[in-house]
Amino acid sequence: MENTHFSEQDKKFMAIALHEAEQALTSGDYPVGAVLTINGVFFGKARNSIFTETQPAAHAEQNLLSSISSQLREKIRASSKYDICLYTTLEPCLMCLGVAILYRVTRIVVACPDPHGGATNINPSDLGCFYAEYWPNIEQGLMKEVSVDLIIKFLRTEKFLSWEIMLEEFSKMKKAW
């Protein structure tokens, strides 16, 4: 699933997602950012706000897709051919992956795999025909070092010393690169 042949456009959009992750970190939140494009055109961005909004489901991908829901549906209905790409700085969890599939995201570009809660290695055929039909192309590894460094920085803060297991998982993964 790791891809080393990303386009300049992919790098540009992932840089925006990483900026969103940095903003989340600055505001005291788990540093994840996301960007959505349709047919290669920027459509929206968001960041995690699970602690700043005290909403455990306020993940970057969820925040992004729900904030542009009506515009996204209009865009899809207006065109029979579309390429919806979600750029995210951390591998989506089960919830965010499911939401992306419901919004018909065709491609997900992931910076950093999530050894703690990532869900992209699920076999879609085990989930039923709907998920198998709409399963997006998933590519990982674009700017992963920047993303994992943000996560490690966050996990090292005093407030989250109890998250030692997660810190250990991300640190071990980074060393293996």
FITOR-311983 format. One line per 4 residues: number of its first residue (from 1); their letters; for each residue x, y, z of N, C-alpha, C. Coordinates in nm, 4 decimals. Atoms other than C-alpha are relative to their C-alpha. Layout:
BEGIN
NUM> a> X/Y/Z/X/Y/Z/X/Y/Z  ...
END
This chain:
BEGIN
1> ment> 0.0810/-0.1185/0.0000/0.0000/0.0000/0.0000/0.0862/0.1260/0.0000  -0.0853/-0.1190/0.0002/0.2963/0.2376/0.0422/0.0440/0.0321/-0.1418  -0.0277/-0.0452/0.1355/0.3588/0.4413/-0.2697/0.1049/0.1104/0.0057  -0.1043/-0.1029/0.0021/0.6706/0.6436/-0.3475/-0.0087/0.0871/-0.1242
5> hfse> 0.0135/-0.0743/0.1248/0.5462/0.7878/-0.6770/-0.1168/0.0987/0.0074  0.1060/-0.0987/-0.0155/0.3331/1.0773/-0.5630/0.0272/0.1191/-0.0912  -0.0124/-0.1150/0.0897/0.2672/1.3737/-0.7908/0.0297/0.1268/0.0805  -0.0214/-0.1302/-0.0642/0.3570/1.7349/-0.7175/-0.1311/0.0512/0.0580
9> qdkk> 0.1312/-0.0395/-0.0495/-0.0153/1.7979/-0.6778/-0.0310/-0.0717/0.1321  0.0183/0.0746/-0.1242/-0.0330/1.5224/-0.4136/0.0805/0.0647/0.1127  -0.0864/-0.0620/-0.1014/0.2566/1.6857/-0.2287/-0.0557/0.1341/0.0459  0.0577/-0.1304/-0.0331/0.0889/2.0265/-0.2422/-0.1193/-0.0154/0.0943
13> fmai> 0.1185/0.0182/-0.0828/-0.2381/1.8996/-0.0956/0.0337/-0.0633/0.1347  -0.0400/0.0577/-0.1281/-0.0657/1.6885/0.1690/0.0659/0.1067/0.0879  -0.0606/-0.1092/-0.0774/0.1336/1.9975/0.2740/-0.1091/0.0831/0.0678  0.1121/-0.0734/-0.0601/-0.1995/2.1751/0.3338/-0.0580/-0.0809/0.1167
17> alhe> 0.0506/0.0860/-0.1076/-0.3232/1.8781/0.5378/0.0947/0.0012/0.1198  -0.0975/-0.0048/-0.1093/-0.0014/1.8829/0.7411/-0.0048/0.1336/0.0733  0.0165/-0.1307/-0.0652/-0.0497/2.2538/0.8073/-0.1214/-0.0036/0.0938  0.1176/0.0166/-0.0860/-0.3955/2.1692/0.9434/0.0358/-0.0817/0.1238
21> aeqa> -0.0431/0.0817/-0.1147/-0.2359/1.9013/1.1646/0.0833/0.0833/0.0969  -0.0802/-0.0890/-0.0852/0.0148/2.1579/1.2934/-0.0899/0.0962/0.0770  0.0950/-0.0896/-0.0665/-0.2741/2.3941/1.3718/-0.0746/-0.0729/0.1119  0.0643/0.0801/-0.1046/-0.4472/2.1154/1.5646/0.0937/-0.0147/0.1198
25> ltsg> -0.0998/0.0140/-0.1068/-0.1284/2.0564/1.7638/0.0142/0.1296/0.0778  -0.0139/-0.1309/-0.0633/-0.0919/2.4282/1.8358/-0.1187/0.0293/0.0923  0.1181/-0.0253/-0.0825/-0.4475/2.4370/1.9712/-0.0201/-0.1065/0.1080  0.0072/0.1011/-0.1045/-0.3807/2.1343/2.1946/-0.0755/-0.1244/-0.0386
29> dypv> 0.0739/0.1165/0.0462/-0.5448/1.8709/1.9806/0.0912/-0.1017/-0.0668  -0.0724/0.1078/0.0676/-0.4320/1.5406/1.8351/0.0262/0.0444/-0.1437  -0.0359/-0.0649/0.1268/-0.2447/1.6523/1.5197/-0.0308/-0.0811/-0.1262  0.0400/0.0628/0.1256/-0.4369/1.5244/1.2206/-0.0693/0.1068/-0.0842
33> gavl> 0.0624/-0.0917/0.0939/-0.5325/1.7268/0.9142/-0.0471/-0.0741/-0.1227  0.0543/0.0636/0.1196/-0.7302/1.6473/0.6015/-0.0349/0.1053/-0.1047  0.0345/-0.0841/0.1150/-0.7888/1.7962/0.2561/-0.0806/-0.0865/-0.0963  0.0785/0.0704/0.1001/-1.0462/1.7009/-0.0056/0.0124/0.0723/-0.1330
37> ting> -0.0008/-0.0549/0.1349/-1.0131/1.7514/-0.3791/-0.1037/-0.0749/-0.0844  0.0885/0.0633/0.0979/-1.2582/1.6847/-0.6590/0.0581/0.0295/-0.1368  -0.0636/-0.0100/0.1315/-1.1090/1.6180/-1.0009/0.1254/0.0872/0.0057  -0.1273/-0.0699/-0.0151/-0.7794/1.7603/-0.8738/-0.0092/0.1432/0.0479
41> vffg> 0.0208/-0.1378/-0.0445/-0.9304/2.0880/-0.7495/-0.0294/0.0005/0.1497  0.0205/-0.0135/-0.1442/-0.9093/2.1880/-0.3829/-0.1462/0.0272/0.0307  0.1408/-0.0152/-0.0345/-1.2496/2.1575/-0.2182/-0.0222/0.0331/0.1470  0.0165/-0.0310/-0.1415/-1.1936/2.1846/0.1570/0.1119/-0.0573/0.0837
45> karn> -0.1017/0.0476/-0.0935/-0.9716/2.1271/0.4597/-0.0584/0.0039/0.1404  0.0438/0.0021/-0.1398/-1.0150/2.0479/0.8284/0.1084/-0.0652/0.0841  -0.0950/0.0602/-0.0949/-0.8303/1.9336/1.1385/-0.0780/-0.0681/0.1111  0.0596/0.0622/-0.1179/-0.8971/1.7212/1.4420/-0.0415/0.1060/0.0997
49> sift> 0.0421/-0.0873/-0.1094/-1.0895/1.8890/1.7207/-0.0634/-0.0836/0.1109  0.0575/0.0922/-0.0984/-1.1554/1.5944/1.9509/0.0143/0.0495/0.1429  -0.0179/-0.0532/-0.1344/-1.0202/1.7757/2.2558/-0.0486/0.1441/0.0105  0.0411/-0.1401/-0.0053/-1.0882/2.1385/2.1684/-0.1521/0.0148/-0.0048
53> etqp> 0.1466/-0.0022/0.0030/-1.4561/2.0614/2.0982/-0.0599/-0.1053/0.0916  0.0405/0.1123/-0.0866/-1.4702/1.7685/2.3430/-0.0995/-0.0928/-0.0683  0.0815/0.0920/0.0786/-1.6274/1.5575/2.0691/0.0899/-0.1149/-0.0442  -0.0902/0.1096/0.0364/-1.4608/1.2151/2.0440/-0.0051/-0.0389/-0.1480
57> aaha> 0.0120/0.0327/0.1424/-1.5846/1.1800/1.6838/0.0407/0.1159/-0.0905  -0.0370/-0.1178/0.0799/-1.4507/1.5211/1.5692/0.1375/-0.0188/-0.0632  -0.1244/0.0295/0.0709/-1.1764/1.3656/1.3592/0.0088/0.0892/-0.1243  -0.0212/-0.0897/0.1135/-1.0265/1.5677/1.0735/-0.0839/-0.0403/-0.1213
61> eqnl> 0.0731/0.0470/0.1183/-1.1814/1.3534/0.7994/-0.1509/0.0179/0.0180  0.1426/-0.0148/-0.0323/-1.5234/1.3503/0.9667/-0.0396/0.1475/-0.0024  0.0283/-0.1439/-0.0011/-1.5101/1.7266/1.0282/-0.0063/0.0556/-0.1422  -0.0071/-0.0491/0.1379/-1.4140/1.7908/0.6673/-0.1221/-0.0432/-0.0806
65> lssi> 0.1092/0.0507/0.0840/-1.6726/1.5693/0.5007/-0.1363/0.0509/0.0459  0.1303/-0.0502/-0.0458/-1.9590/1.6809/0.7218/-0.0141/0.1500/-0.0256  0.0088/-0.1447/0.0211/-1.8718/2.0506/0.6776/-0.0302/0.0374/-0.1454  0.0236/-0.0304/0.1422/-1.8924/2.0305/0.2979/-0.0996/-0.0965/-0.0629
69> ssql> 0.0915/0.1047/0.0449/-2.1607/1.7644/0.2732/-0.0923/0.0432/-0.1135  0.0976/-0.0390/0.1034/-2.4218/1.9565/0.0738/0.0685/0.0416/-0.1299  -0.0712/-0.0395/0.1218/-2.1698/2.1116/-0.1676/0.0577/-0.1216/-0.0720  -0.0566/0.1216/0.0579/-2.0076/1.7723/-0.2201/-0.1074/-0.0793/-0.0744
73> reki> 0.1093/0.0725/0.0670/-2.3401/1.6065/-0.3016/-0.0414/0.0704/-0.1286  0.0356/-0.0760/0.1204/-2.4277/1.8849/-0.5488/0.1024/-0.0226/-0.1102  -0.1079/0.0173/0.0969/-2.0908/1.8503/-0.7195/-0.0072/-0.1392/-0.0636  0.0071/0.1372/0.0500/-2.1273/1.4730/-0.7523/-0.1216/-0.0183/-0.0906
77> rass> 0.1216/0.0120/0.0815/-2.4837/1.4989/-0.8862/0.0123/0.0719/-0.1331  -0.0157/-0.0794/0.1223/-2.3763/1.7559/-1.1456/0.0907/-0.0666/-0.1022  -0.0945/0.0633/0.0916/-2.1163/1.5257/-1.2973/-0.0049/-0.1510/0.0169  0.0000/0.1458/-0.0087/-2.1210/1.1585/-1.3829/0.1415/-0.0536/0.0199
81> kydi> -0.1389/0.0437/-0.0166/-1.7410/1.1448/-1.3738/0.0676/0.0911/0.1022  -0.0667/-0.0762/-0.1039/-1.5603/1.2524/-1.0628/0.1081/-0.0837/0.0657  -0.1085/0.0622/-0.0743/-1.2448/1.1758/-0.8740/0.0100/0.0773/0.1306  -0.0029/-0.0652/-0.1300/-1.2743/1.2559/-0.5049/0.1177/-0.0579/0.0774
85> clyt> -0.1203/0.0443/-0.0708/-0.9441/1.2409/-0.3206/0.0035/0.0625/0.1391  -0.0152/-0.0427/-0.1383/-0.9034/1.2630/0.0551/0.1466/-0.0155/0.0386  -0.1373/0.0010/-0.0502/-0.5573/1.3564/0.1810/-0.0091/0.0088/0.1517  0.0047/-0.0018/-0.1455/-0.5065/1.2761/0.5474/0.1379/-0.0314/0.0563
89> tlep> -0.1347/0.0136/-0.0561/-0.2021/1.2980/0.7685/0.0168/-0.1258/0.0828  -0.0050/0.1251/-0.0767/-0.2907/0.9810/0.9608/-0.1014/-0.0971/-0.0590  0.0886/0.1036/0.0531/-0.4416/0.6558/0.8399/-0.1372/0.0088/0.0673  0.1339/-0.0136/-0.0576/-0.8189/0.6790/0.8859/-0.0369/-0.1160/0.0922
93> clmc> 0.0574/0.1012/-0.0878/-0.9877/0.4970/1.1697/-0.1204/-0.0621/-0.0714  0.1146/0.0680/0.0586/-1.2852/0.2725/1.1022/-0.1142/0.0974/-0.0303  0.1065/-0.0978/0.0212/-1.5332/0.5606/1.1435/0.0288/0.0880/-0.1214  -0.0341/-0.0928/0.1086/-1.3492/0.7973/0.9074/0.0062/-0.0705/-0.1347
97> lgva> -0.0018/0.0774/0.1242/-1.2937/0.5281/0.6472/-0.1431/-0.0253/-0.0470  0.1401/0.0227/0.0353/-1.6646/0.4435/0.6568/-0.0663/0.1259/-0.0541  0.0569/-0.1264/0.0464/-1.7626/0.8098/0.6193/0.0526/0.0335/-0.1396  -0.0582/-0.0267/0.1326/-1.5222/0.8483/0.3251/-0.0677/-0.0859/-0.1068
101> ilyr> 0.0661/0.0893/0.0955/-1.6822/0.5492/0.1547/-0.1425/0.0469/-0.0266  0.1368/-0.0490/0.0184/-2.0322/0.6869/0.2134/-0.0051/0.1237/-0.0893  -0.0075/-0.1191/0.0852/-1.9249/1.0132/0.0451/0.0646/-0.0298/-0.1357  -0.0525/0.0469/0.1292/-1.7843/0.8103/-0.2479/0.1398/0.0533/-0.0314
105> vtri> -0.1402/-0.0356/0.0218/-1.4215/0.9115/-0.1973/0.0622/-0.1124/-0.0814  -0.0569/0.1018/0.0890/-1.2354/0.7315/-0.4764/0.1464/-0.0304/0.0302  -0.1425/0.0186/-0.0305/-0.8793/0.7751/-0.3463/0.0296/0.0654/0.1341  -0.0454/-0.0563/-0.1271/-0.7266/0.8267/-0.0037/0.1517/-0.0043/-0.0001
109> vvac> -0.1446/-0.0098/-0.0102/-0.3679/0.9484/0.0273/0.0316/0.0256/0.1471  -0.0303/-0.0004/-0.1427/-0.2299/0.8845/0.3752/0.1467/0.0324/0.0203  -0.1398/-0.0263/-0.0339/0.0851/1.0337/0.5209/0.0535/-0.1140/0.0861  -0.0543/0.0928/-0.0989/0.1409/0.8133/0.8250/-0.0968/-0.1135/0.0302
113> pdph> 0.0863/0.1093/-0.0446/0.0058/0.4670/0.8965/-0.0281/0.0159/0.1492  0.0359/-0.0068/-0.1410/-0.1694/0.4344/1.2326/0.0055/-0.1396/0.0610  -0.0128/0.1334/-0.0588/-0.0420/0.1304/1.4226/-0.0964/-0.0220/0.1158  0.0886/0.0086/-0.1155/-0.2884/0.2054/1.6997/-0.1472/-0.0152/-0.0389
117> ggat> 0.1426/0.0044/0.0322/-0.6203/0.2521/1.5194/-0.0335/0.0137/-0.1463  0.0261/-0.0101/0.1436/-0.5820/0.2543/1.1412/-0.0855/-0.1145/-0.0498  0.0955/0.1006/0.0471/-0.8464/0.0669/0.9430/0.0106/-0.0320/-0.1481  -0.0025/0.0181/0.1451/-0.7308/0.0666/0.5816/0.0426/-0.1387/-0.0456
121> ninp> -0.0400/0.1357/0.0389/-0.6028/-0.2911/0.5883/-0.1149/-0.0998/0.0076  0.1180/0.0864/-0.0037/-0.9531/-0.4280/0.6273/-0.0274/-0.0516/-0.1408  0.0384/0.0565/0.1287/-1.0615/-0.6596/0.3470/-0.1440/0.0422/-0.0293  0.1357/-0.0501/0.0250/-1.3632/-0.4807/0.1927/-0.1010/-0.1089/-0.0339
125> sdlg> 0.0950/0.1065/0.0336/-1.5146/-0.8061/0.0680/-0.0547/-0.0674/0.1254  0.0514/0.0530/-0.1263/-1.5538/-0.9097/0.4329/-0.1129/0.0867/0.0563  0.0976/-0.0953/-0.0531/-1.7825/-0.6090/0.4862/-0.1314/0.0026/-0.0774  0.1220/-0.0002/0.0807/-2.0413/-0.6721/0.2168/0.0212/0.0689/-0.1329
129> cfya> -0.0158/-0.0458/0.1378/-2.0988/-0.5759/-0.1433/0.0062/0.1522/-0.0128  -0.0051/-0.1456/0.0083/-2.1580/-0.2029/-0.0808/0.1426/0.0506/0.0181  -0.1362/-0.0455/-0.0277/-1.8127/-0.1520/0.0711/0.0982/-0.0472/-0.1062  -0.0878/0.0515/0.1058/-1.6452/-0.3716/-0.1873/-0.0134/0.0831/-0.1271
133> eywp> 0.0238/-0.0782/0.1214/-1.8048/-0.1684/-0.4672/0.0591/0.1404/0.0083  -0.0426/-0.1395/-0.0141/-1.7099/0.1721/-0.3290/0.1331/0.0174/0.0733  -0.1281/-0.0077/-0.0704/-1.3768/0.0894/-0.1633/0.0983/0.0889/-0.0782  -0.0914/-0.0903/0.0710/-1.1280/0.3678/-0.2474/0.1393/-0.0605/-0.0186
137> nieq> -0.1416/0.0315/0.0151/-0.7752/0.3315/-0.3759/0.0721/0.0702/0.1155  -0.0669/-0.0562/-0.1171/-0.5533/0.3857/-0.0701/0.1506/-0.0075/-0.0197  -0.1449/-0.0084/0.0155/-0.1914/0.5023/-0.0919/0.0590/0.0641/0.1248  -0.0605/-0.0494/-0.1241/0.0365/0.5568/0.2075/0.1450/0.0410/-0.0188
141> glmk> -0.1416/-0.0301/-0.0104/0.3682/0.7148/0.2896/0.0418/0.1403/-0.0390  -0.0366/-0.1343/0.0448/0.3558/1.0696/0.1514/0.0225/0.0906/0.1215  -0.0380/-0.0895/-0.1097/0.5395/1.2951/0.4014/-0.0252/-0.0628/0.1372  0.0301/0.0718/-0.1240/0.5022/1.0296/0.6716/0.0857/0.0448/0.1176
145> evsv> -0.0882/-0.0405/-0.1089/0.8012/1.1522/0.8728/-0.0503/0.1259/0.0692  0.0524/-0.1247/-0.0578/0.6498/1.4988/0.9223/-0.1212/-0.0313/0.0866  0.1210/0.0342/-0.0731/0.3191/1.3505/1.0309/0.0314/-0.0748/0.1290  -0.0294/0.0781/-0.1208/0.4646/1.0969/1.2737/0.0726/0.0853/0.1037
149> dlii> -0.0674/-0.0886/-0.0948/0.6876/1.3652/1.4279/-0.1006/0.0870/0.0753  0.1050/-0.0776/-0.0668/0.3790/1.5774/1.5018/-0.0723/-0.0857/0.1041  0.0713/0.0896/-0.0921/0.2047/1.2802/1.6619/0.0865/-0.0313/0.1213  -0.0908/0.0292/-0.1111/0.5089/1.1888/1.8709/0.0143/0.1216/0.0909
153> kflr> -0.0086/-0.1233/-0.0796/0.5432/1.5508/1.9833/-0.1238/0.0146/0.0876  0.1239/-0.0091/-0.0758/0.1799/1.5507/2.0903/-0.0037/-0.1024/0.1129  0.0072/0.1071/-0.0998/0.2048/1.2181/2.2726/0.1013/0.0181/0.1130  -0.1009/-0.0250/-0.1035/0.5107/1.3388/2.4647/-0.0388/0.1121/0.0963
157> tekf> 0.0393/-0.1092/-0.0887/0.3258/1.6301/2.6203/-0.0424/-0.0564/0.1354  0.0332/0.0444/-0.1356/0.2706/1.6075/2.9942/-0.1439/-0.0469/0.0126  0.1417/0.0297/-0.0088/-0.1047/1.5989/2.9495/-0.0321/-0.1440/-0.0402  0.0312/0.1320/0.0532/-0.0852/1.2650/2.7699/0.1071/-0.1048/0.0309
161> lswe> -0.1002/0.0992/-0.0367/0.1855/1.0740/2.9521/-0.0608/-0.1397/0.0132  0.0645/0.1310/-0.0113/-0.0689/0.7949/3.0025/-0.0124/-0.0693/-0.1359  0.0087/0.0584/0.1326/-0.0578/0.7373/2.6286/0.1326/-0.0628/-0.0413  -0.1332/0.0547/0.0265/0.2801/0.5661/2.6560/-0.0015/-0.1121/-0.1038
165> imle> 0.0065/0.1120/0.0959/0.1684/0.2614/2.4570/-0.0065/0.0550/-0.1430  0.0079/-0.0603/0.1331/0.0709/0.4782/2.1591/0.1322/0.0625/-0.0396  -0.1301/-0.0615/0.0268/0.3951/0.6740/2.1859/0.1012/-0.1065/-0.0392  -0.0922/0.1100/0.0311/0.5877/0.3467/2.1868/-0.0268/-0.0581/-0.1389
169> efsk> 0.0347/0.0561/0.1311/0.3979/0.2160/1.8804/0.0468/0.0913/-0.1137  -0.0411/-0.0934/0.1049/0.4585/0.5312/1.6751/0.1518/0.0133/-0.0063  -0.1463/-0.0102/-0.0027/0.8226/0.5565/1.7862/0.0642/-0.1235/-0.0631  -0.0520/0.1247/0.0564/0.8865/0.1918/1.6978/-0.0194/-0.0014/-0.1515
173> mkka> 0.0275/-0.0042/0.1438/0.7235/0.2375/1.3572/0.0985/0.0941/-0.0705  -0.0909/-0.0966/0.0602/0.9349/0.5459/1.2857/0.1417/-0.0561/-0.0109  -0.1354/0.0590/0.0024/1.2572/0.3624/1.3768/0.0141/-0.1059/-0.1092  -0.0033/0.1045/0.1040/1.1655/0.0831/1.1333/0.0107/0.0571/-0.1406
177> w> -0.0096/-0.0609/0.1318/1.1576/0.3318/0.8441/0.1444/0.0173/-0.0327
END
